[in-house]
Amino acid sequence: MTDPTSQRSYDLVLFGATGFTGRLVAEYLAERCRDGLALRWAMAGRDRSKLQSVQSAIGVEVPILVADAMDEGSMRLLAEQTRLVLTTVGPYAKYGSALVAACAAQGTDYCDLTGEVHWMRAMIDAHHETARRTGARIVHTCGYDSIPSDLGTLALFDHVERTHNKKLTRITHYAGESKGGVSGGTIASMLAMMELSSVDRSLRKLLANPYALNPDPAEKGPDGPDPMAVRFDDEIGLWTGPFVMAAVNSRVVRRSNALLEFHYGKDFRYTELQSTGRGATGLARASALTAGLGSFMVLLQNSKARSLLAKRVLPKPGEGPSRTTIEQGFFTSRFVGHGDGVTATLTIRGKRDPGYGATARMISESALCLLQDDLPRKGGVLTPASAMGLALVPRLERAGIRFEF
Ligand SMILES: NC(=O)c1ccc[n+]([C@@H]2O[C@H](COP(=O)([O-])OP(=O)(O)OC[C@H]3O[C@@H](n4cnc5c(N)ncnc54)[C@H](OP(=O)(O)O)[C@@H]3O)[C@@H](O)[C@H]2O)c1
């Protein structure tokens, strides 16, 4: 079947190219095009002159589209002109809804970097059925949240099925050593979510639900609350504590399972932890992490503390880690799976700072995968694993993110 969007002016519109992460995405796409990638792309944002400055700074000349995220007409126009929108305009709960609505209605593919579970829930409820009808693939969480978690789980599960003809029944993901930084946009998204949850009880209940993103979030499964304690893990012989992004990633992995018609099984269990090392140092790190994360969350519940942190301590929107931090950064994710008498492991090793250098590559390759790879065209509000599946793995490897079984 021919793609009904193939006649549009652009393959890809990058929305938010003037932001910290958007600019890294623009640089990566420009680099891919210089290496011979055929892509009709444009940059969009609310300020033409700022977009022109980005273009001259990175040495690329592509059409510029001026569009405001808060204007529904402007978002409709954007979605009509392109086969796919890659957006880094966040906080998404503040700026993202009109664009998702427009893409779902126009059958335009879409990917973003949100980690805002309550907003994803709202987008699923409002647009999943429309996107299914129009064929639009709306794919949230195409960055460090939640590609390693989601693709790592799918890759390990399928590897064991292929090589042993067995099914894993549980996978634990240990986020290992990493080096990187944080941007003002990420902080703004986190603070906005904390502000809402401090006054909205139903939101707190939703965020605590391990199946918050499943088609029916009221349907229970075998997984309980995210682990929050310091624990020595006999499996890997290391100390562990809570992983800061588990409350997002685990929901995405569970939604993938449901959207893939329970490919991993209805009793499949998924857990995410931070591993902190061996011996006394590992224990001290796990204890500091657990106490630090707990205190930070309590602090963020307080509106005065939030505004003080935002004004005085944390980076502002548009700011982020230095070039050196981005280039010298890295991350390691280890997956251990069990089931049917088999134990199997997968390690994902990524070059560059996970939240920005690696994330810019992950979302760019996700977009290219949706545009260029032979995937089943099944619309809806999807996840990386259910939309792109293992087709994304060789693309990630090419971008410096290795999968080692
Ligand atoms: N999941 C992950 O792994 C991951 C990693 C990195 C970032 N993120 C998320 O990505 C998002 C962006 O982060 P960032 O640090 O790049 O943020 P940022 O530097 O603050 O960039 C925000 C972008 O949004 C644009 N924007 C704001 N309001 C707009 C409007 N009304 N219309 C059009 N454009 C508008 C800004 O344009 P101007 O330049 O004109 O202000 C800018 O281009 C955040 O939500 C962050 O949480 C997620």
The ligand as an SDF file (V2000), in Angstrom:
LIG
                    3D

 48 52  0  0  0  0  0  0  0  0999 V2000
   13.6720   11.8190   27.5910 N   0  0  0  0  0  0  0  0  0  0  0  0
   14.9110   12.2160   27.4890 C   0  0  0  0  0  0  0  0  0  0  0  0
   15.7890   11.4050   27.5190 O   0  0  0  0  0  0  0  0  0  0  0  0
   15.1290   13.6850   27.3090 C   0  0  0  0  0  0  0  0  0  0  0  0
   16.4070   14.1870   27.0730 C   0  0  0  0  0  0  0  0  0  0  0  0
   16.5540   15.5460   26.8160 C   0  0  0  0  0  0  0  0  0  0  0  0
   15.4600   16.3980   26.8340 C   0  0  0  0  0  0  0  0  0  0  0  0
   14.2290   15.8660   27.0990 N   0  0  0  0  0  0  0  0  0  0  0  0
   13.0200   16.7310   27.0790 C   0  0  0  0  0  0  0  0  0  0  0  0
   13.0310   17.4820   25.8760 O   0  0  0  0  0  0  0  0  0  0  0  0
   12.4130   18.7380   26.0850 C   0  0  0  0  0  0  0  0  0  0  0  0
   13.3490   19.8390   25.5780 C   0  0  0  0  0  0  0  0  0  0  0  0
   14.4740   19.9420   26.4380 O   0  0  0  0  0  0  0  0  0  0  0  0
   15.5780   21.0630   26.1560 P   0  0  0  0  0  0  0  0  0  0  0  0
   16.5310   21.0160   27.2600 O   0  0  0  0  0  0  0  0  0  0  0  0
   16.0440   20.9410   24.7590 O   0  0  0  0  0  0  0  0  0  0  0  0
   14.6410   22.3770   26.2970 O   0  0  0  0  0  0  0  0  0  0  0  0
   14.9200   23.8930   25.8570 P   0  0  0  0  0  0  0  0  0  0  0  0
   16.3630   24.1100   25.6040 O   0  0  0  0  0  0  0  0  0  0  0  0
   14.2280   24.7320   26.8570 O   0  0  0  0  0  0  0  0  0  0  0  0
   14.1640   23.9910   24.4540 O   0  0  0  0  0  0  0  0  0  0  0  0
   12.7810   24.1570   24.3410 C   0  0  0  0  0  0  0  0  0  0  0  0
   12.4130   24.4620   22.9120 C   0  0  0  0  0  0  0  0  0  0  0  0
   10.9980   24.6700   22.8650 O   0  0  0  0  0  0  0  0  0  0  0  0
   10.7560   25.8770   22.1190 C   0  0  0  0  0  0  0  0  0  0  0  0
    9.4790   26.4910   22.4850 N   0  0  0  0  0  0  0  0  0  0  0  0
    9.0540   26.8730   23.7080 C   0  0  0  0  0  0  0  0  0  0  0  0
    7.8070   27.3990   23.6150 N   0  0  0  0  0  0  0  0  0  0  0  0
    7.4500   27.3260   22.3150 C   0  0  0  0  0  0  0  0  0  0  0  0
    6.2940   27.7020   21.5950 C   0  0  0  0  0  0  0  0  0  0  0  0
    5.2320   28.2640   22.1920 N   0  0  0  0  0  0  0  0  0  0  0  0
    6.2510   27.4660   20.2660 N   0  0  0  0  0  0  0  0  0  0  0  0
    7.3120   26.9030   19.6320 C   0  0  0  0  0  0  0  0  0  0  0  0
    8.4410   26.5330   20.2610 N   0  0  0  0  0  0  0  0  0  0  0  0
    8.5170   26.7570   21.5870 C   0  0  0  0  0  0  0  0  0  0  0  0
   11.9360   26.7700   22.4470 C   0  0  0  0  0  0  0  0  0  0  0  0
   12.0020   27.7860   21.4910 O   0  0  0  0  0  0  0  0  0  0  0  0
   12.7520   29.2120   21.7780 P   0  0  0  0  0  0  0  0  0  0  0  0
   14.1970   28.9440   21.5180 O   0  0  0  0  0  0  0  0  0  0  0  0
   12.1330   30.1280   20.7780 O   0  0  0  0  0  0  0  0  0  0  0  0
   12.4960   29.5850   23.2070 O   0  0  0  0  0  0  0  0  0  0  0  0
   13.0550   25.7370   22.3390 C   0  0  0  0  0  0  0  0  0  0  0  0
   13.3810   25.5090   20.9850 O   0  0  0  0  0  0  0  0  0  0  0  0
   12.0940   18.8190   27.5850 C   0  0  0  0  0  0  0  0  0  0  0  0
   10.7330   18.5070   27.7620 O   0  0  0  0  0  0  0  0  0  0  0  0
   12.9830   17.7490   28.1980 C   0  0  0  0  0  0  0  0  0  0  0  0
   12.4300   17.2060   29.3840 O   0  0  0  0  0  0  0  0  0  0  0  0
   14.0640   14.5510   27.3450 C   0  0  0  0  0  0  0  0  0  0  0  0
  1  2  1  0
  2  3  2  0
  2  4  1  0
  4  5  1  0
  4 48  2  0
  5  6  2  0
  6  7  1  0
  7  8  2  0
  8  9  1  0
  8 48  1  0
  9 10  1  0
  9 46  1  0
 10 11  1  0
 11 12  1  0
 11 44  1  0
 12 13  1  0
 13 14  1  0
 14 15  2  0
 14 16  1  0
 14 17  1  0
 17 18  1  0
 18 19  2  0
 18 20  1  0
 18 21  1  0
 21 22  1  0
 22 23  1  0
 23 24  1  0
 23 42  1  0
 24 25  1  0
 25 26  1  0
 25 36  1  0
 26 27  1  0
 26 35  1  0
 27 28  2  0
 28 29  1  0
 29 30  1  0
 29 35  2  0
 30 31  1  0
 30 32  2  0
 32 33  1  0
 33 34  2  0
 34 35  1  0
 36 37  1  0
 36 42  1  0
 37 38  1  0
 38 39  2  0
 38 40  1  0
 38 41  1  0
 42 43  1  0
 44 45  1  0
 44 46  1  0
 46 47  1  0
M  CHG  2   8   1  16  -1
M  END
$$$$
